[in-house]
Amino acid sequence: MPSLLAGIIVLTMLFSINIRVMGKPNTALFDNDSIFTLALGADGGEPWTQFALILALVLVFLAVFYWFLNTELGMALRCVGANQTMSRAQGIPTHCYIVAGIAMAGGFSAFGGAVMAQHQAYADVNMGVGVLIVGLAATILGETLVGRGTLTRQLIAPVIGSLAYFQVVAVALALGLKPSDLKLLTGLFVLITLAAPIIMRAKR
């Protein structure tokens, strides 16, 4: 809980820092090169080539992260995440690993935000609003679909879940749901996915 509270405080502080860095709440990036223009040409490529590029980046990150989590440092980080009491008993400096884990998560989030800003050709301080709920929904859905019994499944689950989640959103929009209702849909979806395993266990 203290780590979660610290993360929320940092995110709140970063909102003001982002405005300071950009000088205004939003900034257009049309005149700047992006990974899409550098890799796919001046026009930024077709939608399917952009998707392929993003998928390649995700796979590279997953491969590197998988390798890291199987190193001594990565195993210690996983141990701290699983059981802090046992980790301290093994002589692992849990506070250092907690900070390192939060820093790594922040770095991944920052990279994802940078790719999104380059894809949309603008940056806005409100682009990250609601991402926590979306990430939670995608993770829960992914773990439901592929499980979490192994490290590979745990790494793949958020990716599969995010693809499936946005397909659900696309279907909802196609059925006539207004974009302003998406946050309500996301919240209900998270509540349902959280309650479903509990209801199934209760019926057993």
C-alpha positions in Angstrom: 0.0 0.0 0.0 2.8 2.6 0.8 4.3 1.8 -2.6 1.0 2.3 -4.4 0.5 5.6 -2.5 4.0 6.8 -3.4 3.3 5.9 -7.1 0.1 7.9 -7.1 1.8 10.9 -5.5 4.6 10.7 -8.1 2.1 10.6 -11.0 0.3 13.6 -9.6 3.6 15.5 -9.4 4.5 14.5 -13.0 1.4 16.1 -14.3 2.8 19.6 -13.3 6.3 18.6 -14.5 4.9 17.6 -17.9 3.2 21.0 -18.4 6.5 22.7 -17.4 8.5 20.6 -19.9 6.0 21.2 -22.8 5.3 24.7 -21.9 1.5 24.2 -22.4 -1.0 21.4 -21.9 -0.7 20.0 -25.4 1.9 20.1 -28.2 1.7 19.2 -31.9 4.4 16.9 -33.3 3.5 17.1 -37.0 6.8 18.8 -37.9 9.0 16.3 -35.9 10.3 13.0 -37.0 9.0 9.9 -35.3 9.9 6.2 -35.1 7.2 5.7 -37.8 8.6 8.2 -40.3 12.2 7.1 -39.6 11.4 3.4 -40.0 8.5 3.4 -42.5 9.1 6.5 -44.7 8.0 10.1 -44.7 4.3 9.3 -44.7 4.6 7.1 -41.6 3.6 3.9 -43.3 0.2 2.1 -43.6 -1.8 1.2 -40.5 -0.8 -2.5 -40.8 3.0 -1.6 -41.1 2.6 0.7 -38.1 1.0 -2.2 -36.2 3.8 -4.5 -37.3 6.4 -2.0 -36.1 4.8 -1.7 -32.7 4.4 -5.4 -32.4 8.1 -5.9 -33.1 9.0 -3.3 -30.4 6.7 -5.2 -27.9 8.3 -8.5 -28.8 11.8 -7.1 -28.4 10.9 -5.6 -25.0 9.3 -8.9 -23.9 12.4 -10.9 -24.9 14.8 -8.5 -23.1 12.5 -8.4 -20.0 12.2 -12.2 -20.0 16.0 -12.5 -20.1 16.4 -10.0 -17.3 13.8 -11.7 -15.0 15.8 -14.9 -15.3 19.0 -13.3 -14.2 20.0 -13.1 -10.5 18.8 -9.6 -10.2 15.5 -10.4 -11.9 14.9 -13.5 -9.7 15.5 -11.3 -6.7 13.0 -8.8 -8.0 10.4 -11.5 -8.6 11.1 -12.8 -5.1 10.4 -9.4 -3.6 7.2 -9.1 -5.5 6.0 -12.5 -4.4 6.9 -12.4 -0.7 8.7 -9.4 0.9 9.0 -11.1 4.3 10.8 -14.2 2.9 12.9 -11.9 0.7 14.1 -9.9 3.7 14.9 -13.2 5.5 17.1 -14.2 2.5 19.0 -10.9 2.9 17.5 -9.1 -0.2 17.2 -5.3 0.2 13.5 -5.2 -0.5 13.2 -1.4 -0.5 15.8 -1.0 -3.2 14.1 -3.6 -5.4 10.7 -2.0 -4.8 12.0 1.3 -6.0 13.8 -0.4 -8.9 10.6 -2.2 -9.9 8.6 1.0 -9.8 11.3 2.8 -11.9 11.2 0.0 -14.5 7.4 0.2 -14.7 7.6 3.9 -15.1 10.2 3.5 -17.8 8.0 1.1 -19.8 5.0 3.4 -19.3 7.0 6.4 -20.5 8.2 4.5 -23.6 4.6 3.5 -24.4 3.4 7.0 -24.0 6.2 8.3 -26.3 5.2 5.8 -29.0 1.5 6.8 -28.6 2.3 10.5 -28.9 4.4 9.9 -32.0 1.7 7.8 -33.5 -1.0 10.4 -32.9 1.4 13.3 -33.8 0.6 15.2 -30.6 1.2 15.1 -26.9 -1.3 16.0 -24.2 -1.0 16.0 -20.5 -4.4 14.2 -20.2 -3.5 11.3 -22.5 -2.7 9.1 -19.5 -6.0 9.6 -17.7 -7.8 6.3 -17.2 -4.8 4.2 -18.3 -4.6 2.5 -14.9 -8.1 1.1 -15.3 -7.4 0.1 -18.9 -4.2 -1.6 -17.9 -6.0 -3.4 -15.1 -8.7 -4.6 -17.4 -6.3 -5.8 -20.0 -4.2 -7.7 -17.5 -7.1 -9.4 -15.9 -8.6 -10.3 -19.3 -5.2 -11.6 -20.5 -4.6 -13.7 -17.4 -8.1 -15.2 -17.9 -7.3 -16.1 -21.5 -3.8 -17.4 -21.2 -3.3 -18.0 -17.5 -0.4 -17.0 -15.3 1.2 -20.3 -14.4 4.6 -19.6 -16.0 6.7 -16.5 -16.5 6.1 -16.6 -20.2 2.3 -16.5 -19.7 2.6 -13.7 -17.2 4.5 -11.6 -19.7 2.3 -12.4 -22.6 -1.0 -12.0 -20.7 -1.1 -8.1 -20.7 -0.3 -8.0 -24.4 -3.0 -10.5 -25.4 -5.4 -8.9 -22.9 -4.9 -5.4 -24.3 -5.6 -6.6 -27.9 -8.7 -8.4 -26.7 -9.8 -5.4 -24.6 -9.6 -2.9 -27.4 -11.5 -5.4 -29.7 -14.3 -5.3 -27.1 -14.2 -1.5 -27.2 -14.3 -1.5 -31.0 -17.3 -3.8 -30.9 -19.0 -1.6 -28.4 -18.5 1.5 -30.6 -19.7 -0.4 -33.6 -22.9 -1.2 -31.7 -23.6 2.5 -31.2 -22.1 3.1 -27.8 -20.9 6.7 -27.4 -17.2 7.4 -26.9 -18.1 9.3 -23.7 -19.5 6.0 -22.3 -16.2 4.1 -22.7 -15.0 4.9 -19.2 -18.3 3.5 -17.8 -17.8 0.4 -20.0 -14.2 0.0 -18.8 -15.2 0.3 -15.1 -18.0 -2.2 -15.5 -15.7 -4.6 -17.4 -13.1 -4.5 -14.6 -15.7 -5.1 -11.9 -17.2 -8.1 -13.9 -13.8 -9.6 -14.5 -12.8 -9.2 -10.8 -16.1 -10.7 -9.6 -16.4 -13.6 -12.1 -13.6 -15.8 -10.5 -15.1 -15.2 -7.0 -18.6 -16.1 -8.1 -17.3 -19.3 -9.9 -15.4 -20.4 -6.8 -18.4 -19.7 -4.6 -20.6 -21.9 -6.8 -18.1 -24.8 -6.5 
